[in-house]
């Protein structure tokens, strides 16, 4: 159900591509519930799972870099910006920069899978929306793209993807962090900030709203850059020359509304995803902290039992002291 909203979002974003709102271009999808029902009725339940394998691999690559590198990059950026003695200053700026860098790295790493995912989702036997790429699966699609355009073809639209995630990632990570602190204090009591499900839920709902409003315009551009057909000879896009050209043409023909196609479907997808990722990451971090504390306790117990001096606590204690009544040698 959650993934099916991505299929709906992709088709809503491609529907009426470069057509004015009042044009006679076919628009089989009116809104998210109706689009969901139309696809289910005419193409079956499996149509709502198109590109699932590619989406899984993309999310693995994206979040492996984006979430996994966020904290290390944030520490490095904080050290460069604030110096070693003032790590807590400019936390918002540091978080935005770290989120941007980790997001761009993740988007670039997973771009080929997002390319195939978009094309698999847009293909329809009922209503052709956008250019139709007839792939039988993820790896067949990757092979087909590679045969036509090589490695460069696999990275078609990567600039739009980097802009999309580079914008959305810092907003999501920083806004979630700020919301978690606020709701943690709000729901917490005398025992300190709350770190339970309700804090994660409230933080995810609010931060997801910030995310989709900021990222949806670039999500539309990314979808269209990925889905457009390339000229087999020149290998240039038949609709858009580059990222900037796509933005200009979309704004000129569809105005601001064109950049927010599929917004509601986007939000319905991002909200649950944020809850799952944030809760899982929090659980993993708590497990790591507990494991570290357990290891420390075991080491301390072992050192105490064996009466082995802790080298950190006994620094400088290994110097021989002169015996009582004996003057130390002087040179």
C-alpha positions in Angstrom: 0.0 0.0 0.0 2.8 2.4 0.9 4.8 1.7 -2.2 1.7 1.9 -4.5 1.5 5.6 -3.7 4.9 6.0 -5.4 3.4 4.6 -8.6 0.5 7.0 -8.3 2.9 9.9 -7.7 5.0 9.1 -10.7 2.0 9.0 -13.1 0.4 12.2 -11.6 3.7 14.0 -12.2 4.0 12.8 -15.8 0.3 13.4 -16.6 -0.1 16.6 -18.7 3.6 17.0 -19.1 4.3 20.4 -20.8 0.6 20.9 -21.3 -1.4 23.8 -20.0 -4.0 23.0 -17.3 -6.9 24.0 -19.7 -5.6 21.9 -22.6 -7.3 18.8 -24.0 -4.5 16.4 -23.2 -5.7 13.1 -21.7 -5.9 13.1 -17.9 -7.1 9.7 -16.7 -6.0 10.4 -13.1 -7.9 13.1 -11.1 -6.5 12.6 -7.6 -4.7 10.1 -5.5 -7.7 7.8 -4.4 -9.1 7.9 -7.9 -5.8 7.1 -9.5 -5.2 4.3 -7.1 -8.5 2.8 -8.0 -8.1 3.2 -11.7 -4.7 1.5 -11.7 -6.0 -1.3 -9.5 -9.1 -1.8 -11.6 -7.5 -1.7 -15.0 -4.1 -3.1 -14.5 -4.4 -5.3 -11.4 -2.7 -5.2 -7.9 0.7 -6.0 -9.3 0.7 -2.7 -11.3 0.9 -0.9 -7.9 4.1 -2.7 -7.2 5.9 -1.9 -10.4 9.6 -1.2 -9.9 9.6 -2.5 -6.3 12.9 -4.3 -6.7 14.6 -1.2 -8.2 13.1 0.9 -5.5 14.5 -1.4 -2.8 18.0 -1.2 -4.3 17.7 2.5 -4.7 16.7 3.0 -1.1 19.5 0.8 0.1 22.1 2.8 -1.8 20.5 6.2 -1.0 20.0 5.7 2.8 23.2 3.7 3.2 25.0 6.9 2.2 22.5 9.5 3.3 21.8 8.3 6.8 25.0 6.3 7.4 27.3 9.2 6.5 25.3 12.0 8.0 26.7 11.9 11.5 30.4 11.4 10.4 30.1 14.2 7.9 28.4 16.4 10.4 31.2 15.9 12.9 33.7 16.7 10.2 31.9 19.8 9.0 31.4 21.0 12.7 35.2 20.6 13.2 35.9 22.7 10.1 33.4 25.4 10.8 33.6 25.6 14.6 37.0 24.3 15.5 37.8 21.5 18.0 36.7 23.5 21.1 33.2 24.7 20.0 31.4 21.7 18.5 27.9 22.8 19.5 27.9 26.1 17.6 26.1 26.7 14.3 24.3 23.3 14.6 21.6 24.2 12.1 24.2 25.3 9.4 26.3 22.2 10.1 23.3 19.9 9.8 22.2 21.5 6.5 25.6 21.1 5.0 26.1 17.6 6.2 22.6 16.5 5.0 23.3 18.1 1.6 26.6 16.3 1.1 25.4 12.9 2.3 22.2 13.2 0.3 24.0 14.1 -2.9 26.4 11.1 -2.5 23.4 8.8 -1.9 21.5 10.1 -4.9 24.4 9.7 -7.2 25.1 6.1 -5.9 21.5 5.0 -6.4 20.6 7.0 -9.6 20.6 4.0 -12.1 18.1 2.2 -9.9 15.9 5.3 -9.6 16.0 5.7 -13.4 14.7 2.1 -14.0 12.2 2.5 -11.1 10.6 5.6 -12.7 10.3 4.0 -16.1 8.8 0.8 -14.7 6.3 2.8 -12.7 5.2 5.0 -15.6 4.5 2.1 -18.0 0.9 1.3 -18.4 -1.2 -1.0 -20.6 -4.3 1.1 -19.9 -3.3 4.8 -20.1 0.0 5.9 -21.6 1.3 8.7 -19.5 4.7 10.2 -20.6 7.0 8.2 -22.8 6.5 4.4 -22.4 9.6 2.2 -21.7 8.7 -1.4 -22.0 11.0 -3.2 -19.5 10.3 -6.6 -18.1 12.2 -6.0 -14.9 14.9 -4.1 -13.2 18.0 -5.9 -14.6 16.6 -6.1 -18.1 15.9 -2.4 -17.9 19.5 -1.7 -16.8 20.9 -3.9 -19.6 18.7 -2.1 -22.2 19.8 1.3 -21.0 23.5 0.3 -20.9 23.3 -1.1 -24.5 21.8 2.1 -25.7 23.8 4.7 -23.8 26.6 3.0 -21.9 27.5 4.1 -18.4 26.4 7.7 -19.2 23.0 6.4 -20.1 22.6 4.8 -16.7 23.2 8.2 -15.1 20.6 10.1 -17.2 18.9 12.6 -14.9 21.5 12.3 -12.1 21.8 16.1 -11.8 18.1 16.4 -11.1 18.3 13.5 -8.6 21.2 15.2 -6.8 19.3 18.5 -6.6 16.2 16.7 -5.4 17.9 14.7 -2.6 20.4 17.5 -1.9 17.5 19.8 -1.1 15.3 17.3 0.6 17.9 15.4 2.7 19.1 18.3 4.9 15.6 19.6 5.4 14.3 16.1 6.4 17.3 15.3 8.7 17.5 18.7 10.3 13.8 19.3 10.7 13.3 15.8 12.2 16.1 16.4 14.6 14.6 19.7 15.7 11.1 18.3 15.9 12.4 15.3 17.9 14.0 17.6 20.5 10.8 19.7 20.7 8.3 16.8 21.0 10.7 14.8 23.2 10.7 17.7 25.7 6.9 18.2 25.2 6.1 14.5 25.9 8.8 13.9 28.4 8.6 14.3 32.1 10.8 14.4 35.1 12.8 11.5 33.7 14.0 13.5 30.8 13.0 13.8 27.1 10.7 11.1 25.7 12.1 8.8 23.0 9.1 6.7 22.4 6.8 6.0 19.5 4.6 9.1 19.9 7.7 11.4 19.7 8.9 9.6 16.5 5.3 9.8 15.1 4.8 13.5 15.7 8.3 14.4 14.5 7.8 12.3 11.3 4.5 13.9 10.5 5.7 17.5 10.9 9.2 17.0 9.3 7.6 15.1 6.3 5.4 18.1 5.6 8.5 20.4 5.4 10.2 17.8 3.2 7.5 17.4 0.6 6.8 21.1 0.2 10.5 21.8 -0.4 11.3 18.7 -2.5 8.3 18.1 -4.6 9.2 20.6 -7.4 12.6 18.9 -7.8 10.9 15.5 -7.6 8.7 16.4 -10.6 11.7 17.6 -12.5 13.7 14.4 -11.6 10.8 12.1 -12.7 10.5 13.9 -16.1 14.3 13.9 -16.7 14.5 10.2 -15.9 11.5 9.2 -18.0 12.2 11.2 -21.2 13.3 9.4 -24.3 16.8 10.0 -25.7 17.5 10.4 -29.4 19.2 7.1 -30.5 21.8 9.0 -32.6 22.6 12.2 -30.7 21.7 10.7 -27.2 20.0 14.0 -26.4 16.7 14.3 -24.7 13.7 14.7 -27.0 11.9 17.1 -24.5 14.6 18.6 -22.3 18.2 19.5 -23.0 19.2 19.7 -19.4 18.0 20.3 -15.9 17.6 24.0 -16.3 15.7 23.6 -19.6 13.2 21.2 -17.8 12.6 23.7 -15.0 12.0 26.6 -17.5 9.7 24.6 -19.8 7.7 23.3 -16.9 7.3 26.7 -15.3 6.4 28.3 -18.7 3.6 25.8 -19.6 2.3 24.5 -16.3 3.1 27.4 -13.9 3.6 26.7 -10.2 1.0 24.1 -10.1 3.0 21.9 -12.4 5.8 21.6 -9.8 3.4 20.3 -7.1 1.8 17.5 -9.0 1.6 14.4 -6.9 2.2 16.3 -3.7 -0.4 14.5 -1.6 0.8 11.0 -2.8 4.3 12.1 -2.1 3.4 13.0 1.5 1.5 9.8 2.0 4.6 7.9 1.0 7.2 10.0 2.9 5.4 10.1 6.3 5.4 6.3 6.9 8.8 6.0 5.4 10.2 8.6 7.8 8.7 6.9 10.8 10.2 3.5 9.8 13.6 4.8 9.1 13.8 7.1 12.1 12.5 4.4 14.5 14.9 1.8 13.1 17.9 4.1 13.2 17.0 5.2 16.8 16.8 1.5 17.8 20.1 0.7 16.2 21.8 3.6 17.8 20.4 2.7 21.2 21.6 -0.9 20.7 25.1 0.3 19.8 25.2 2.6 22.9 24.0 -0.3 25.2 26.6 -2.6 23.6 29.3 0.0 24.2 28.3 0.4 27.9 28.2 -3.4 28.3 31.7 -3.8 26.9 33.0 -1.0 29.2 31.4 -2.7 32.2 33.0 -6.1 31.3 36.4 -4.5 30.8 36.2 -2.7 34.1 35.1 -5.8 35.9 37.9 -7.8 34.3 40.6 -5.2 35.1 39.4 -5.0 38.7 39.2 -8.8 39.1 42.7 -9.3 37.7 44.0 -6.3 39.6 45.5 -5.0 36.4 46.0 -1.2 36.6 44.1 0.9 34.1 46.8 2.6 31.9 44.5 5.6 31.4 44.1 6.1 35.2 47.6 5.2 36.2 49.5 7.4 33.7 52.8 8.4 35.1 52.5 6.0 38.0 55.0 3.6 36.6 57.9 5.8 37.6 60.0 4.1 40.3 59.8 5.9 43.6 63.0 6.1 45.7 63.1 3.8 48.8 62.6 5.5 52.1 65.7 7.0 53.5 67.6 6.8 50.1 68.4 10.0 48.3 67.5 10.0 44.6 70.5 10.0 42.3 71.4 13.3 40.9 73.3 13.8 37.6 
